[in-house]
Amino acid sequence: MPSVNRLPGTSDKNSSVLKHRRLVETSLYDLLYSNDYSMIDTPILEYTDIFLRKSGGELASRLYAFADPAGKNVSLRPEFTASSIRYFIENRESLSLPTRVQYAGPVFRYISGAGYSESYQVGAELIGDEEPRADAEIISIALSGLDKLGIEGLECRIGHIGVLLEILSVIGVSQRAQNFLVNNLHVLKNTENGSQTIITQAEGIGLIRPSANSSTGLDIAVGNMDELQAAQLLSDLFRDSLTDPLGNRTAGDILGRFISKYDKKDEFAKFEKAISLLKSIVSIQGNHMSVMTEMESLLSEYDIQQHVLSRFRVLIEIIMNKCPDANIILDLSLVRGIAYYTGMVFEIISTKDKNLQVLCGGGRYDGLVKALGGPEEISALGFAYTLENLFGDEF
């Protein structure tokens, strides 16, 4: 009979590796516990839904998901954040805010072309503190843990999705378009014709209308009238059709929605403006002082008030006070690829590692508690170390 082999992407751990893991876990546990992070443990298997509600396509496409014998859709956990928030929601009455928890254990993801992948994480979540000091606390603890483990040549890259969203909101881009643009920053940064690629994709999903060259006669007529004139024209043309069979909308409501659908010139212009600004933003990275100066100058060119940077500026000031020797790089193109992030995001790498693997990463996700069924909006943020990236073959 053929032998039974372990799954590709997994590994057996011998006594030496397990001893090393225990030492690392204990060191990080002590650090987190000294900062009031209590230990929790969550199931390896969860309902798939908790990983889908706010994770976005990057994580959703890598779930190791299946139907159990009872037909329920379940997944091996791909990360701890959603499970930790689920734990918080279920135990809310016995927990005070802010709540600090830490965890350690395996996570599982499916990698297209490679198959099953298992890694080991140690991390923490801080729930119920919306201030920049909480962002700074998470980053400073993450840096302290790596320093305690003797990892050298660290570089901490910090971005801020909240700043990007606020800038796009000021420009007048819709919420849906904001999320689309932020999730496609990598296209702008890494693709030669990124701007046109994004516009084409946005047109393809109906986010914006194609350019005026493909307009119909009705498009042109409505688009060149003010709203009152357009409403009168459409009222005359469709006099017998302006009723809602369910009686939920008035004729005015129907006309307004119709006009909005056809008058997209301003929306398209705002979308193009947003792409132009984001293309400049993703090219700015480096020392915090130089980045802030460049960002202030860039925002002035677009008549955007400097206050959109205030939260980011406060965060960096606190971080530099807490970790004056840290190698901090500001990079607003950093979004981490998971849709639940809403504010600060960061990744820590070792510059001595040729592969530049992410040793630790995390960020703020203020909408996740409500998205997973919490009764109210509660701010939250966290981070996790991936131990295989820290120690390679030794782990």
PAPADO-644792 format. One line per 4 residues: number of its first residue (from 1); their letters; for each residue x, z, y of C-alpha. Coordinates in Angstrom, 1 decimal, decimal comma. Example, Ala and Ser with C-alpha at 12.3 -4.5 7.8 and 13.67 -1.06 7.14 Angstrom:
BEGIN
1 = as = 12,3:7,8:-4,5; 13,7:7,1:-1,1
//
This chain:
BEGIN
1 = mpsv = 0,0:0,0:0,0; 1,2:-0,7:3,5; 2,4:2,4:5,4; 0,2:4,0:8,1
5 = nrlp = 2,1:3,8:11,5; 1,4:5,6:14,8; -0,3:3,7:17,5; 2,0:1,6:19,8
9 = gtsd = 2,5:3,5:23,1; 2,5:6,9:21,5; 5,3:9,0:20,2; 6,0:12,0:17,9
13 = knss = 7,7:15,0:19,5; 10,4:16,9:17,8; 11,4:20,5:18,4; 14,0:19,7:21,0
17 = vlkh = 11,5:17,7:23,1; 8,8:20,3:22,8; 11,2:23,0:23,8; 12,1:21,0:26,9
21 = rrlv = 8,5:20,4:27,7; 7,7:24,1:27,5; 10,6:24,9:29,9; 9,4:22,3:32,4
25 = etsl = 5,8:23,4:32,2; 6,7:27,1:32,6; 8,9:26,3:35,7; 6,1:24,3:37,3
29 = ydll = 3,4:26,8:36,3; 5,4:29,7:37,9; 5,7:27,7:41,2; 2,0:26,8:41,3
33 = ysnd = 0,9:30,3:40,3; 3,0:31,8:43,1; 1,0:29,6:45,5; -2,3:30,9:44,0
37 = ysmi = -3,1:27,9:41,7; -4,8:29,3:38,6; -4,6:27,5:35,3; -7,5:25,6:33,8
41 = dtpi = -7,8:23,4:30,7; -10,4:20,6:30,4; -11,5:18,5:27,4; -9,4:15,5:26,4
45 = leyt = -12,7:13,7:25,8; -15,2:13,3:28,7; -18,3:11,1:29,4; -17,0:7,8:30,7
49 = difl = -19,3:8,0:33,7; -17,2:10,6:35,5; -14,2:8,3:35,6; -16,2:5,3:36,8
53 = rksg = -18,2:6,7:39,7; -15,4:6,5:42,3; -12,3:5,3:40,5; -12,5:1,6:41,3
57 = gela = -11,3:-1,3:39,2; -7,7:-0,3:38,8; -8,5:2,8:36,8; -11,7:1,6:35,3
61 = srly = -10,0:-1,3:33,6; -7,5:1,0:32,0; -9,9:3,5:30,4; -9,6:4,1:26,7
65 = afad = -13,4:4,1:26,4; -15,7:3,8:23,4; -19,1:4,8:22,0; -19,1:7,9:19,8
69 = pagk = -21,0:8,0:16,5; -24,1:9,2:18,5; -23,9:6,2:20,8; -22,7:8,1:23,9
73 = nvsl = -20,1:6,4:26,1; -17,0:8,6:26,2; -13,4:8,2:27,2; -10,1:9,8:26,7
77 = rpef = -9,2:11,2:30,1; -6,9:8,8:32,1; -6,1:11,6:34,6; -7,2:15,2:35,4
81 = tass = -8,7:14,9:38,9; -12,3:13,9:37,9; -12,3:16,5:35,1; -11,1:19,2:37,5
85 = iryf = -13,8:18,3:40,0; -16,4:18,4:37,2; -15,1:21,8:36,2; -15,5:23,0:39,8
89 = ienr = -19,0:21,7:40,1; -20,1:23,4:36,8; -18,5:26,7:37,8; -19,3:26,5:41,6
93 = esls = -21,2:29,8:41,7; -18,3:31,8:40,4; -15,6:30,1:42,5; -14,8:30,8:46,2
97 = lptr = -13,4:28,3:48,6; -10,8:27,1:48,9; -10,3:26,8:45,1; -6,9:26,2:43,7
101 = vqya = -6,4:25,1:40,1; -3,5:23,8:38,1; -3,4:22,0:34,7; -1,1:20,4:32,1
105 = gpvf = -1,7:18,1:29,2; -1,8:14,5:27,9; -3,7:11,6:29,6; -4,5:8,3:28,0
109 = ryis = -4,7:4,7:29,4; -5,1:1,3:27,9; -2,6:-1,2:29,2; -3,6:-4,9:28,9
113 = gagy = -1,1:-6,7:26,5; 0,5:-3,4:25,5; -2,4:-1,3:24,2; -2,6:2,4:24,0
117 = sesy = -0,5:4,5:26,4; -0,1:8,3:26,4; 1,7:10,4:29,0; 1,9:14,0:29,9
121 = qvga = 0,9:15,4:33,3; 1,3:18,6:35,2; -0,7:18,9:38,4; -2,9:20,8:40,8
125 = elig = -6,1:20,4:42,9; -7,0:22,1:46,1; -10,8:22,1:46,8; -12,5:23,2:50,0
129 = deep = -9,9:22,8:52,7; -10,2:19,8:55,0; -7,3:20,6:57,4; -4,0:18,7:57,6
133 = rada = -2,3:21,9:56,6; -3,8:21,5:53,1; -2,4:17,9:52,9; 1,0:19,4:53,9
137 = eiis = 0,7:22,2:51,3; 0,1:19,7:48,5; 3,1:17,5:49,5; 5,4:20,4:50,1
141 = ials = 4,6:22,0:46,7; 5,1:18,7:44,9; 8,5:18,3:46,5; 9,4:22,0:45,7
145 = gldk = 8,6:21,5:42,1; 10,9:18,5:41,8; 13,7:20,3:43,6; 13,2:23,3:41,2
149 = lgie = 13,6:20,9:38,2; 16,9:19,6:39,7; 15,7:16,1:40,4; 17,9:14,5:43,0
153 = glec = 17,7:11,6:45,5; 14,0:12,1:46,2; 12,0:9,9:48,6; 8,5:10,8:49,6
157 = righ = 6,3:8,0:50,8; 3,2:9,0:52,7; 0,2:6,8:53,7; -3,2:7,6:55,1
161 = igvl = -6,3:5,7:54,0; -8,4:7,7:56,5; -6,4:6,2:59,4; -6,9:2,7:58,1
165 = leil = -10,6:3,2:57,6; -11,0:4,7:61,1; -9,1:1,7:62,7; -11,3:-0,7:60,8
169 = svig = -14,4:1,2:61,9; -13,3:1,0:65,6; -12,9:-2,8:65,2; -16,5:-2,9:63,9
173 = vsqr = -15,9:-3,9:60,3; -18,7:-2,9:57,9; -18,1:-0,1:55,4; -18,2:-2,5:52,5
177 = aqnf = -15,6:-4,7:54,2; -13,4:-1,7:55,1; -13,2:-0,7:51,4; -12,6:-4,3:50,4
181 = lvnn = -9,7:-4,7:52,9; -8,0:-1,4:52,0; -8,2:-2,2:48,3; -6,5:-5,5:49,0
185 = lhvl = -3,7:-4,4:51,2; -1,2:-5,3:48,4; -2,4:-9,0:48,7; -1,5:-9,0:52,5
189 = knte = 1,8:-7,3:51,8; 3,0:-9,2:48,7; 1,4:-12,6:48,9; 2,6:-15,4:51,1
193 = ngsq = -0,8:-16,7:52,0; -2,4:-13,2:51,8; -4,7:-13,6:54,8; -6,4:-16,8:53,6
197 = tiit = -6,6:-15,4:50,0; -8,5:-12,4:51,2; -10,8:-14,5:53,4; -11,5:-16,8:50,4
201 = qaeg = -12,2:-13,8:48,1; -14,5:-12,2:50,7; -16,5:-15,4:51,1; -16,7:-15,7:47,3
205 = igli = -18,4:-12,3:46,9; -20,7:-12,8:49,9; -18,9:-10,2:52,1; -18,6:-12,7:54,9
209 = rpsa = -20,1:-16,2:55,4; -18,0:-19,3:55,2; -16,7:-20,7:58,5; -19,0:-22,7:60,9
213 = nsst = -17,8:-26,0:59,4; -20,2:-25,5:56,4; -23,2:-24,3:58,5; -26,6:-25,8:58,0
217 = gldi = -28,8:-27,0:60,9; -30,7:-23,7:60,9; -27,4:-21,8:61,0; -26,4:-23,6:64,1
221 = avgn = -29,8:-23,3:65,8; -30,1:-19,6:65,2; -26,4:-18,9:65,8; -26,6:-20,4:69,3
225 = mdel = -29,7:-18,4:70,4; -30,0:-14,9:71,6; -32,0:-12,6:69,3; -35,3:-13,0:71,2
229 = qaaq = -35,2:-16,8:71,2; -34,2:-16,8:67,5; -37,1:-14,5:66,6; -39,6:-16,7:68,4
233 = llsd = -38,3:-19,9:66,7; -38,4:-18,3:63,3; -41,8:-16,8:63,9; -43,2:-20,3:64,7
237 = lfrd = -41,5:-21,9:61,8; -42,5:-19,3:59,2; -45,8:-18,0:60,6; -47,5:-18,0:57,2
241 = sltd = -44,6:-16,4:55,3; -43,9:-13,3:57,4; -45,5:-10,7:55,1; -44,0:-8,3:52,7
245 = plgn = -46,0:-8,3:49,5; -45,4:-4,6:49,0; -46,3:-3,8:52,6; -43,0:-2,0:53,2
249 = rtag = -41,6:-4,2:56,1; -43,1:-5,5:59,2; -42,8:-9,1:60,4; -40,2:-7,8:62,9
253 = dilg = -38,2:-6,2:60,1; -38,1:-9,4:58,1; -37,1:-11,5:61,1; -34,4:-9,1:62,1
257 = rfis = -32,9:-9,2:58,6; -33,1:-13,0:58,6; -31,4:-13,4:61,9; -28,7:-10,9:60,9
261 = kydk = -28,0:-13,0:57,8; -27,5:-16,2:59,8; -25,7:-14,8:62,8; -22,3:-14,0:61,3
265 = kdef = -20,0:-15,4:63,9; -19,2:-12,0:65,4; -18,8:-10,4:62,0; -16,4:-13,1:60,8
269 = akfe = -14,3:-12,7:64,0; -14,0:-9,0:63,4; -13,0:-9,6:59,8; -10,2:-12,0:60,9
273 = kais = -9,1:-9,5:63,6; -8,9:-6,7:61,0; -6,8:-8,9:58,7; -4,4:-9,7:61,5
277 = llks = -4,0:-6,0:62,4; -3,6:-4,9:58,8; -1,0:-7,6:58,2; 1,1:-6,0:61,0
281 = ivsi = 0,4:-2,5:59,8; 1,6:-3,1:56,2; 5,0:-4,3:57,6; 5,6:-1,0:59,3
285 = qgnh = 7,4:1,7:57,3; 10,3:4,0:57,7; 11,2:7,1:59,6; 8,2:9,0:60,9
289 = msvm = 9,3:8,8:64,5; 9,9:5,1:64,5; 6,7:4,4:62,6; 4,5:6,4:64,9
293 = teme = 6,0:4,6:67,9; 5,4:1,2:66,4; 1,9:2,2:65,4; 1,1:3,4:68,9
297 = slls = 2,3:0,1:70,4; 0,4:-2,0:67,9; -2,9:-0,1:68,5; -2,5:-0,5:72,2
301 = eydi = -2,3:-4,3:71,7; -5,7:-4,1:70,0; -7,2:-1,7:72,6; -7,6:1,0:70,0
305 = qqhv = -7,3:4,6:71,2; -4,3:6,7:69,9; -6,5:9,5:68,7; -7,0:7,7:65,4
309 = lsrf = -3,4:8,7:64,6; -3,9:12,4:65,5; -4,6:13,8:62,1; -1,7:11,8:60,6
313 = rvli = 0,6:13,0:63,3; -0,3:16,6:62,8; 0,3:16,3:59,0; 3,8:14,8:59,5
317 = eiim = 4,7:17,6:62,0; 3,7:20,3:59,5; 5,5:18,5:56,7; 8,7:18,2:58,7
321 = nkcp = 8,5:21,9:59,5; 7,9:22,9:55,9; 10,5:20,5:54,4; 13,0:19,7:57,2
325 = dani = 15,5:18,2:54,7; 13,0:16,0:52,8; 13,4:12,2:52,9; 10,0:11,3:54,3
329 = ildl = 9,0:7,6:54,6; 5,7:6,7:56,3; 4,1:3,7:54,7; 0,5:2,9:55,6
333 = slvr = 0,3:0,1:53,0; 0,4:2,8:50,3; -3,1:3,2:48,9; -2,4:4,1:45,2
337 = giay = -5,0:1,8:43,7; -7,7:4,4:43,0; -10,8:4,0:45,1; -11,7:7,7:45,4
341 = ytgm = -8,9:8,4:47,9; -10,2:8,9:51,5; -7,3:10,3:53,4; -3,6:11,2:52,9
345 = vfei = -1,9:9,6:49,9; 1,7:10,0:48,8; 4,2:9,1:46,0; 7,6:10,6:45,3
349 = istk = 10,3:8,5:43,6; 13,9:9,1:42,8; 16,2:6,6:44,6; 18,7:7,1:41,7
353 = dknl = 16,2:5,5:39,3; 16,6:1,7:39,2; 13,0:1,3:38,1; 11,7:3,4:41,0
357 = qvlc = 9,1:5,0:38,8; 6,6:7,3:40,5; 7,6:10,9:39,6; 4,6:12,4:41,3
361 = gggr = 1,7:11,2:43,4; -1,6:12,3:44,8; -3,8:12,4:47,9; -7,1:13,4:49,4
365 = ydgl = -10,5:12,5:48,0; -13,1:14,1:50,1; -16,1:12,2:48,6; -15,5:12,9:45,0
369 = vkal = -17,3:16,2:44,6; -20,6:14,7:45,9; -20,0:11,5:43,9; -19,7:13,5:40,6
373 = ggpe = -23,0:15,4:41,3; -22,0:18,2:43,6; -24,8:19,4:45,8; -22,8:19,0:49,0
377 = eisa = -19,8:17,3:50,5; -16,7:19,4:49,8; -13,2:18,3:50,7; -10,6:18,1:48,0
381 = lgfa = -7,1:16,8:47,3; -4,4:17,1:44,6; -1,3:15,7:42,9; 0,2:15,3:39,4
385 = ytle = 3,7:14,9:37,9; 4,1:12,4:35,1; 6,8:14,1:32,9; 7,8:10,9:31,1
389 = nlfg = 8,8:9,4:34,4; 10,7:12,5:35,3; 12,8:12,7:32,1; 12,5:9,4:30,3
393 = def = 13,6:9,4:26,7; 14,3:13,1:26,9; 10,6:13,9:27,0
//
